[in-house]
Amino acid sequence: MYVPACLESIKNQTYKNIQTIIVDQDSSDDTPKIAKKYGALVIKRSRPKFYSPPSKSRNMGFKESKGEIIVHLDSDMELSPKLIEEAVNLLTTGNYGALVVHEIDKTKGFWSKCKSLERRCYWGNLNIEAARIVTRKVFKEVGGYDEGLNSGDDLNVSKRYIKKAHVGFCKNILYHNIGDLDFMKLMLKKFNYGKTSPKYFRKTKSSPVGYFIEEYKCFAKNYLLLLRNPIVGIGMLFMKTSEILFGFLGYTVDRYKINLNWNIYEK
């Protein structure tokens, strides 16, 4: 259970004027009780049958918020102590409307190490790395998260931020507890994303091929990271290629209305 660590990291911020809002989806791990101990506002909503992005939850949280700067977190994330202080300074004194925060994954097991390496390769690329801190003004101008998307929602809203304001990068980081990842669950998740991805690519007028090329360019640019641990590097490339194949299978199933349903609920 990661919620206490997340809330503790918020409590330990050097910047103290923070309102914490948790949108709880029928959790069974005492999240509401723990959240209230930390003074957080808890909003309840029903848990969907299958996995869906947190777009609706984040929009719900925003409507209850009062601050001029919005930070969207997952329960398995921890903030470095000066992150919010830096974000407030950048957004109030700089020429920014939104900020990207690099993530360092806390891993357990081989495939989580592979996923962590993949994400590290994306640092600094606004075509892949999404902004999670934004001013209230910019968030309202773009209309919040698109609740009609079942994949790519975070990148979609981030690209809409870019059209409205300058997007910068924080020096302070987030820690992301990704735990021990199961290979087949990763593949099934990408299969389900593939089934819903056409809507994202239509709305953004982009191509999945172009997106995948952008990812592999990041791997080529950061080849030294792969060479530091070649076994994990090879595993990451195998994992990523497999995800693309499962995503393409999901896309094909949706496009040609093939009756093949592999659904899982996973964060």
Contacts in CASP RR format, 6 or more apart in sequence:
PFRMAT RR
TARGET T0000
AUTHOR 0000-0000-0000
METHOD contacts of the structure
MODEL  1
MYVPACLESIKNQTYKNIQTIIVDQDSSDDTPKIAKKYGALVIKRSRPKF
YSPPSKSRNMGFKESKGEIIVHLDSDMELSPKLIEEAVNLLTTGNYGALV
VHEIDKTKGFWSKCKSLERRCYWGNLNIEAARIVTRKVFKEVGGYDEGLN
SGDDLNVSKRYIKKAHVGFCKNILYHNIGDLDFMKLMLKKFNYGKTSPKY
FRKTKSSPVGYFIEEYKCFAKNYLLLLRNPIVGIGMLFMKTSEILFGFLG
YTVDRYKINLNWNIYEK
1 29 0 8 1.000
2 75 0 8 1.000
2 76 0 8 1.000
2 77 0 8 1.000
2 177 0 8 1.000
3 22 0 8 1.000
3 29 0 8 1.000
3 31 0 8 1.000
3 34 0 8 1.000
3 35 0 8 1.000
3 75 0 8 1.000
4 34 0 8 1.000
5 78 0 8 1.000
5 177 0 8 1.000
6 73 0 8 1.000
6 75 0 8 1.000
6 76 0 8 1.000
6 77 0 8 1.000
6 78 0 8 1.000
7 20 0 8 1.000
7 34 0 8 1.000
7 35 0 8 1.000
7 38 0 8 1.000
7 40 0 8 1.000
8 38 0 8 1.000
8 78 0 8 1.000
9 77 0 8 1.000
9 78 0 8 1.000
9 79 0 8 1.000
9 80 0 8 1.000
9 81 0 8 1.000
9 175 0 8 1.000
10 18 0 8 1.000
10 20 0 8 1.000
10 38 0 8 1.000
10 79 0 8 1.000
11 38 0 8 1.000
12 81 0 8 1.000
13 79 0 8 1.000
13 81 0 8 1.000
13 82 0 8 1.000
13 83 0 8 1.000
13 84 0 8 1.000
13 85 0 8 1.000
14 81 0 8 1.000
14 82 0 8 1.000
14 84 0 8 1.000
14 85 0 8 1.000
15 82 0 8 1.000
15 84 0 8 1.000
15 85 0 8 1.000
15 88 0 8 1.000
18 84 0 8 1.000
19 41 0 8 1.000
19 65 0 8 1.000
19 66 0 8 1.000
19 67 0 8 1.000
20 35 0 8 1.000
20 38 0 8 1.000
20 39 0 8 1.000
20 40 0 8 1.000
20 41 0 8 1.000
21 40 0 8 1.000
21 41 0 8 1.000
21 42 0 8 1.000
21 43 0 8 1.000
21 61 0 8 1.000
21 64 0 8 1.000
21 65 0 8 1.000
22 31 0 8 1.000
22 32 0 8 1.000
22 35 0 8 1.000
22 40 0 8 1.000
22 41 0 8 1.000
22 42 0 8 1.000
22 43 0 8 1.000
22 75 0 8 1.000
23 43 0 8 1.000
23 44 0 8 1.000
23 45 0 8 1.000
23 54 0 8 1.000
23 57 0 8 1.000
23 58 0 8 1.000
23 60 0 8 1.000
23 61 0 8 1.000
24 31 0 8 1.000
24 32 0 8 1.000
24 35 0 8 1.000
24 42 0 8 1.000
24 43 0 8 1.000
24 44 0 8 1.000
24 45 0 8 1.000
25 45 0 8 1.000
25 46 0 8 1.000
25 47 0 8 1.000
25 48 0 8 1.000
25 57 0 8 1.000
26 44 0 8 1.000
26 46 0 8 1.000
26 47 0 8 1.000
31 42 0 8 1.000
31 75 0 8 1.000
32 42 0 8 1.000
32 44 0 8 1.000
35 42 0 8 1.000
36 42 0 8 1.000
41 64 0 8 1.000
43 60 0 8 1.000
43 61 0 8 1.000
43 64 0 8 1.000
45 56 0 8 1.000
45 57 0 8 1.000
45 60 0 8 1.000
47 265 0 8 1.000
48 265 0 8 1.000
49 265 0 8 1.000
50 192 0 8 1.000
50 263 0 8 1.000
50 264 0 8 1.000
50 265 0 8 1.000
51 189 0 8 1.000
51 192 0 8 1.000
51 263 0 8 1.000
51 264 0 8 1.000
51 265 0 8 1.000
51 266 0 8 1.000
51 267 0 8 1.000
52 150 0 8 1.000
53 145 0 8 1.000
53 149 0 8 1.000
53 150 0 8 1.000
53 151 0 8 1.000
53 152 0 8 1.000
53 153 0 8 1.000
53 154 0 8 1.000
54 72 0 8 1.000
54 74 0 8 1.000
54 153 0 8 1.000
55 145 0 8 1.000
55 146 0 8 1.000
55 147 0 8 1.000
55 148 0 8 1.000
55 149 0 8 1.000
55 153 0 8 1.000
56 145 0 8 1.000
56 147 0 8 1.000
58 72 0 8 1.000
58 144 0 8 1.000
58 145 0 8 1.000
59 144 0 8 1.000
59 145 0 8 1.000
59 147 0 8 1.000
62 70 0 8 1.000
62 139 0 8 1.000
62 144 0 8 1.000
65 136 0 8 1.000
67 136 0 8 1.000
68 135 0 8 1.000
68 136 0 8 1.000
68 137 0 8 1.000
69 87 0 8 1.000
69 88 0 8 1.000
69 91 0 8 1.000
69 133 0 8 1.000
69 134 0 8 1.000
69 135 0 8 1.000
69 136 0 8 1.000
70 133 0 8 1.000
70 134 0 8 1.000
70 135 0 8 1.000
70 136 0 8 1.000
70 139 0 8 1.000
71 84 0 8 1.000
71 87 0 8 1.000
71 132 0 8 1.000
71 133 0 8 1.000
72 132 0 8 1.000
72 133 0 8 1.000
73 79 0 8 1.000
73 132 0 8 1.000
73 174 0 8 1.000
74 176 0 8 1.000
74 267 0 8 1.000
76 176 0 8 1.000
76 177 0 8 1.000
76 178 0 8 1.000
76 267 0 8 1.000
77 103 0 8 1.000
77 174 0 8 1.000
77 175 0 8 1.000
77 176 0 8 1.000
77 177 0 8 1.000
78 174 0 8 1.000
78 175 0 8 1.000
78 176 0 8 1.000
78 177 0 8 1.000
79 172 0 8 1.000
79 174 0 8 1.000
79 175 0 8 1.000
80 172 0 8 1.000
80 173 0 8 1.000
80 174 0 8 1.000
80 175 0 8 1.000
82 172 0 8 1.000
83 101 0 8 1.000
83 170 0 8 1.000
83 172 0 8 1.000
83 173 0 8 1.000
83 174 0 8 1.000
86 170 0 8 1.000
86 171 0 8 1.000
86 172 0 8 1.000
87 99 0 8 1.000
87 101 0 8 1.000
87 133 0 8 1.000
87 170 0 8 1.000
90 96 0 8 1.000
90 99 0 8 1.000
90 168 0 8 1.000
90 170 0 8 1.000
91 97 0 8 1.000
91 99 0 8 1.000
91 133 0 8 1.000
91 135 0 8 1.000
95 166 0 8 1.000
96 165 0 8 1.000
96 166 0 8 1.000
96 167 0 8 1.000
96 168 0 8 1.000
97 134 0 8 1.000
97 135 0 8 1.000
97 137 0 8 1.000
97 138 0 8 1.000
97 161 0 8 1.000
97 164 0 8 1.000
97 165 0 8 1.000
97 166 0 8 1.000
97 167 0 8 1.000
98 131 0 8 1.000
98 133 0 8 1.000
98 134 0 8 1.000
98 135 0 8 1.000
98 138 0 8 1.000
98 158 0 8 1.000
98 161 0 8 1.000
98 162 0 8 1.000
98 165 0 8 1.000
98 167 0 8 1.000
98 168 0 8 1.000
99 131 0 8 1.000
99 132 0 8 1.000
99 133 0 8 1.000
99 134 0 8 1.000
99 167 0 8 1.000
99 168 0 8 1.000
99 169 0 8 1.000
99 170 0 8 1.000
100 124 0 8 1.000
100 126 0 8 1.000
100 129 0 8 1.000
100 130 0 8 1.000
100 131 0 8 1.000
100 132 0 8 1.000
100 133 0 8 1.000
100 158 0 8 1.000
100 167 0 8 1.000
100 168 0 8 1.000
100 169 0 8 1.000
100 170 0 8 1.000
101 132 0 8 1.000
101 133 0 8 1.000
101 169 0 8 1.000
101 170 0 8 1.000
101 172 0 8 1.000
101 173 0 8 1.000
101 174 0 8 1.000
102 123 0 8 1.000
102 124 0 8 1.000
102 129 0 8 1.000
102 169 0 8 1.000
102 170 0 8 1.000
102 173 0 8 1.000
102 174 0 8 1.000
103 119 0 8 1.000
103 173 0 8 1.000
103 174 0 8 1.000
103 175 0 8 1.000
103 176 0 8 1.000
104 116 0 8 1.000
104 120 0 8 1.000
104 173 0 8 1.000
104 174 0 8 1.000
104 175 0 8 1.000
104 176 0 8 1.000
105 112 0 8 1.000
105 115 0 8 1.000
105 116 0 8 1.000
105 119 0 8 1.000
105 175 0 8 1.000
105 176 0 8 1.000
105 177 0 8 1.000
105 178 0 8 1.000
106 175 0 8 1.000
106 176 0 8 1.000
106 177 0 8 1.000
106 178 0 8 1.000
106 179 0 8 1.000
107 113 0 8 1.000
107 115 0 8 1.000
107 116 0 8 1.000
107 178 0 8 1.000
107 179 0 8 1.000
108 178 0 8 1.000
108 179 0 8 1.000
108 180 0 8 1.000
109 179 0 8 1.000
109 180 0 8 1.000
109 181 0 8 1.000
110 232 0 8 1.000
110 235 0 8 1.000
111 180 0 8 1.000
111 181 0 8 1.000
111 182 0 8 1.000
111 183 0 8 1.000
111 186 0 8 1.000
111 239 0 8 1.000
112 178 0 8 1.000
112 179 0 8 1.000
112 180 0 8 1.000
112 181 0 8 1.000
113 229 0 8 1.000
113 232 0 8 1.000
114 232 0 8 1.000
114 233 0 8 1.000
114 235 0 8 1.000
114 236 0 8 1.000
114 239 0 8 1.000
115 178 0 8 1.000
115 181 0 8 1.000
115 186 0 8 1.000
115 236 0 8 1.000
115 239 0 8 1.000
116 178 0 8 1.000
117 225 0 8 1.000
117 226 0 8 1.000
117 229 0 8 1.000
117 232 0 8 1.000
117 233 0 8 1.000
117 236 0 8 1.000
118 219 0 8 1.000
118 236 0 8 1.000
118 239 0 8 1.000
118 240 0 8 1.000
120 222 0 8 1.000
120 225 0 8 1.000
121 218 0 8 1.000
121 219 0 8 1.000
121 221 0 8 1.000
121 222 0 8 1.000
121 225 0 8 1.000
121 226 0 8 1.000
122 128 0 8 1.000
122 129 0 8 1.000
122 215 0 8 1.000
122 218 0 8 1.000
123 129 0 8 1.000
124 169 0 8 1.000
125 214 0 8 1.000
125 218 0 8 1.000
126 158 0 8 1.000
126 162 0 8 1.000
126 167 0 8 1.000
127 211 0 8 1.000
127 214 0 8 1.000
128 155 0 8 1.000
128 211 0 8 1.000
128 214 0 8 1.000
128 215 0 8 1.000
128 218 0 8 1.000
130 154 0 8 1.000
130 155 0 8 1.000
130 157 0 8 1.000
130 158 0 8 1.000
131 158 0 8 1.000
131 161 0 8 1.000
131 167 0 8 1.000
131 168 0 8 1.000
132 154 0 8 1.000
133 170 0 8 1.000
134 161 0 8 1.000
135 165 0 8 1.000
138 161 0 8 1.000
138 164 0 8 1.000
138 165 0 8 1.000
141 164 0 8 1.000
142 157 0 8 1.000
142 160 0 8 1.000
142 161 0 8 1.000
142 163 0 8 1.000
142 164 0 8 1.000
143 160 0 8 1.000
144 157 0 8 1.000
145 153 0 8 1.000
145 154 0 8 1.000
145 156 0 8 1.000
145 157 0 8 1.000
146 153 0 8 1.000
146 156 0 8 1.000
146 157 0 8 1.000
146 203 0 8 1.000
148 199 0 8 1.000
149 156 0 8 1.000
149 196 0 8 1.000
149 199 0 8 1.000
149 200 0 8 1.000
149 203 0 8 1.000
150 192 0 8 1.000
150 193 0 8 1.000
150 196 0 8 1.000
150 199 0 8 1.000
151 192 0 8 1.000
151 193 0 8 1.000
151 194 0 8 1.000
151 196 0 8 1.000
151 197 0 8 1.000
151 200 0 8 1.000
152 193 0 8 1.000
152 197 0 8 1.000
152 200 0 8 1.000
156 200 0 8 1.000
156 203 0 8 1.000
156 204 0 8 1.000
158 167 0 8 1.000
159 204 0 8 1.000
161 167 0 8 1.000
183 239 0 8 1.000
183 242 0 8 1.000
185 264 0 8 1.000
185 266 0 8 1.000
186 239 0 8 1.000
186 243 0 8 1.000
187 242 0 8 1.000
187 243 0 8 1.000
187 246 0 8 1.000
188 246 0 8 1.000
188 262 0 8 1.000
188 263 0 8 1.000
188 264 0 8 1.000
189 264 0 8 1.000
189 266 0 8 1.000
190 243 0 8 1.000
190 244 0 8 1.000
190 246 0 8 1.000
190 247 0 8 1.000
191 246 0 8 1.000
191 247 0 8 1.000
191 249 0 8 1.000
191 250 0 8 1.000
191 253 0 8 1.000
191 262 0 8 1.000
192 250 0 8 1.000
192 262 0 8 1.000
192 263 0 8 1.000
192 264 0 8 1.000
193 247 0 8 1.000
194 246 0 8 1.000
194 247 0 8 1.000
194 248 0 8 1.000
194 249 0 8 1.000
194 250 0 8 1.000
194 251 0 8 1.000
194 254 0 8 1.000
195 250 0 8 1.000
195 251 0 8 1.000
195 253 0 8 1.000
195 254 0 8 1.000
196 254 0 8 1.000
197 208 0 8 1.000
197 247 0 8 1.000
197 251 0 8 1.000
198 251 0 8 1.000
198 254 0 8 1.000
198 255 0 8 1.000
201 207 0 8 1.000
201 208 0 8 1.000
208 248 0 8 1.000
208 251 0 8 1.000
212 244 0 8 1.000
215 240 0 8 1.000
219 226 0 8 1.000
219 236 0 8 1.000
219 237 0 8 1.000
219 240 0 8 1.000
226 232 0 8 1.000
226 233 0 8 1.000
226 236 0 8 1.000
226 237 0 8 1.000
250 260 0 8 1.000
252 258 0 8 1.000
253 260 0 8 1.000
END
